[in-house]
């Protein structure tokens, strides 16, 4: 029998200066991964419309944000993806594409890698293991081989190659209800195996803890593992990870333009707390960034936030501490 969950509540936090927009362009995806906190898949139809995109362009042009982080689903499946990337790069923003690698082989996307390279886009690509069996179990039959093909294509374009300026990061997610192993050691293992077995090179490995929400959360519940996983996250809490949390400097934007403290809060429908300077309305929207600052705004925290502070910590940029 499991012990009662300890009564630690997630500490109250406030935002620092806004540095990055993480924009969920669409929930549509060519894959349907078990760990996906977005519940993305081929049948999802949610996609950012032209009116909201126009507001996003205005924010990019007027706000001193430094990074545009594009995610989904598969963000590349949005019909205006390339136009948005080109605009942001002209404005001098660092652009990150959260790429699932298999999208590079989808019909109509044959030149996607060349486009990303020409634009100097940073690619953060999901590859939850260097084992074919583990990847296909988590992401679908044949995904590993397609991912390796995608990585070969990116390497040939200069990604992951010293001096090219084209950054290629890989993302690791645990297979089940466990914390990721130490990031530095796992990165060394990835580089050794992928280099020796496939001749693949990349810059960094980012370890991200699985969130107990959406598809992964439902899997935990169905297997009777949810309470044990939450206990692990709480017991592994480390206060030193708080300063590096992505919600301190990033805002998540959904396909309708509404704002959240992070992508996980977006999936839980926990909107950004309205700043005092904003006239009361249902939710804070992307257009409000043209008139307000979020520095000092309270962050909406819940129990799932313990996933970001557990152990070495976790963010969209990988581990927060050694």
N, C-alpha and C positions, 0 to 999 in steps of 0.2 A: 504493500500500500504506500502511495506517495505521501510525503509530508505535506502539510498545508503550505501554500505559497507564502513566502515571506511578505510582509506588508509594506515593503519599500515602494514608494510612489515616485514616479519620474519627476525630477526637479523642474521647477519653473525656469524657463529660459527666455532671453530676449534676443532679437536680431541685431546683427551688426550691419555695416553698409552692404547694399545689394551689389553683388559682383557678377552673378550669372542668372540667366533665364534658362530653365529646363522646360522645353516645350514638347508636350505630347501631341504630335500632329495627327495621329490616327491610331485606333485600336486594331486596325486590320494588320494581319501578319500572315506570312506564308508558312509559319510554324505554329505549333501549339504545345509549348514546353510545360512540363509538370511544375516547375518552380516559378512560373510566370506570375508576378503579383498583379498584372494588368488584366489577366484573363484574355489576352490577345489571341487572335486566330483568324483563319481565312474567312469566316462568316461574319466577323464584326464589320459594321458599316460606319461607325463614328469617325468623322474626319473634319478637320478645321476648315471652315468656310471662308470665302473670299472677304467677307466683311471683317471677320476677326483677324485674318491675315493682314488686312490693310492697317488695322490698329497695331499689330505686331511690328510692321514696317515703321510706323511712326515712333514707337517706343525705341526701336533699334537706332533710329536716326537722332532722337532727342535725348535719350537717357544714357548716362555714362557707364552702362553695363559693359563688361569686358568679354563675356563668354556667352555664346548661344549653344546650348546643349540640346540636340534634337533626338527625340526618342519616340517610342510607340509602344506596341506594335512594331512594325517595320516602317520607320519614318520615310524611307525611300519610296514607299508605295503611295505616298501623297502626291497628287499630280503637280503640285507647285513646289515640291521639295527642292529641285535644282535652282529654281528662280529665287527661293528664299536663301539658299546657301550662297549664291552669287551676290545677292544684295548685302548680306551680312559681311561677307569677306571684303567687298568694296568699302564698307564702312569701318574696316579694320578690326572686326571682332574675331576672336578665336572661335572656331566652329568645331563642335564635336558631333560626330555621327555615331549613334549607338547601333551598331551594325550586327546582324546575326550571321553574317558571312554567306549563308546559303542564298541570300537575296541577290548576290552578284551573278548567279546563274539563272535567275528567273527570266522568262521571256520579256524582252523590252528593256532589260537592265544590263545587257551585255557590255555597254560602255560606261557603266556606273563607276567602276574602279578608276578608269582614266579621268572621268570628271572630277572625282574626289581628289585625285592626285593633282590635277591641274589647278584646283582651287586651294590646295594646301590644307585640306580638311583633316583634322585629327580623328582617327578611327579607334573607337573602343568596341571591341568585338567579343561576343560571348563564346567561350569555349570552356565548358565546365569541367573538362578533364582532357588529358592527352591519351586516354584509352578509348578506342572505338566502341567497346561494349558499354562503358559507362555513359558516354555521350548519347549514343542511340537510345539507351534506356530512358534517359531524362528528356531527350528532345525529339526523338522519332527515328525510325529506321532510315539509314542512309545519310543522316545529318552529318556524322563525323567525316565521311569521305567528301561530301560537298563542302564542308568547312575547310578541310585541308586544301581542296582545289581553290577555294576563295583566297586562302592565305598565300598560296603559290602565286596567284594572280597579283595580289597586293605587293608581295615581295618583288616581283618582276617590274612593278611600277616604281619601286624605290622605297616602299613602306617598310619600316623596320631596319633599313640599311643605314649604317653610320654615315653621317654627313649629308643625308638627303633632305633633312628637315621635315620628312613625312613620318609622323608619329603613329605607331601601331601598338595599341595596348590590348591585352586579352583579359577577359573577366572570368573568374572562377566562382562558382556557387557550389556549396556542399550538396551531396547526393540526397541527404536526408536531414533529420533533426539534430544536426551537430554544428558546432562552430567551425569556421575555416581554420586550417592549420596556419602556422606562422607564414606570413606573406613572402618574406625574403627567401626562405628555404624552398617554398613551393615554386616560386619564380625560377629559382635555379634548376629545380627538377623539370619544370616545363621546358626551359631553354635547352636542357640536355636532351630530353626525349624528343622534342619536336625537331631539334637540330640534327641529331644523329639519325632519327628514323625517317624524316621527311625533308631535311634541308631547309627548315623554316626558321626565320628570324623575326623577333618582335622586340619592342622596347621594354614594356613593363607588364607585370601581371597584377591585376587588381582583385583582391579577395573581398567578396561581398557576402554578408550573412543573409541567409534566407529569412524573409519577413513572415511572421505567422498570420498572414492575411490571404484573401482571395484564393486562388487555386491551391497554393501550397498549404494555406491554413485549412482549407477543406480536406485536403489529403491527411493532414495531421489529425483532424477530428475523426475522420473515417477509420483511421488506424488506432485510435485511442491514445495518441501521442501528444496531443495539444498541451495538456497540463504539464507534462514532463518537459516539453520544449520551453514553455514559458518559465518554468522553474529554473532551467539551465540559463536562460537569458538574464533573469533577475540575479541569480547567484553569481553570474560572471560580470556584473555591472562594475565599471571602472570610471570614477568621476573624472579622471584625467583626460578622458576622451571627449568630454563635453565641449571644450573650446573648438575642436575640429569638426563638429557636426556640420553637415552640409546645409542644414536649415538655418544656420547663422548667416550665410552669405548668398544663398540660392533661393529662388522662388520657382515653384512648379506651376506651369500653366496648362490647363486642360484644353481639349479640342474646341471648347466653346469660349475660351479666353478667361475663365475664372481662375483665381489664384489660390495656391495652397503653400504651406510651409515646406512640403516635400512631395515627391511622387507617391509615397506610401499613404500620406494623408489624403491625397487626391483619390486614391482607390477606395479609401474608407469614407469618402465624402465628408471630410473634416476641413472645411474651408479656412483660409487665412482669417485670423481675427481682425475685425475692421479697425483700422487706425482711428484715433480720436479726431484726427484732422479731416476725416472723410464724412461727408453727409451720409446719414444712415440709409442703407439700401440692403437688398437681400444678400448680396455677396460682393466682395471686392473683385474688380475686373481688371484685365490688362490695361484698359484705357485709364484707369486710376493712377497708374505709374507715371502718367504725364503730368500729374498735379501733386502727388504726395511722395514722401520718403518713408521707407519702412524701417529705417534705423531705429532701434529701441522698441520696435513693436513686439508684443508678447508672442511666443511661439506656442502653437497648439500641440500639446504632448499627451500621449496615451501610453498604455502598457506596451504596445508594439515598438515604441521608441527604444526599449531596452535592447532590441536587436542591434541598434547602431552603437551602443556603448559597451556591449559585451566583449570581454576578452581584449583583442587588439583593436576593437572598434571597427566600424564599417561605414563607408559612404560611397557615393558614386565615383569617387576617386580612389577607392580601395581602403586598405587598413589605415587607421588613424594613429596607431602607436606600435612599438615593437612588441 
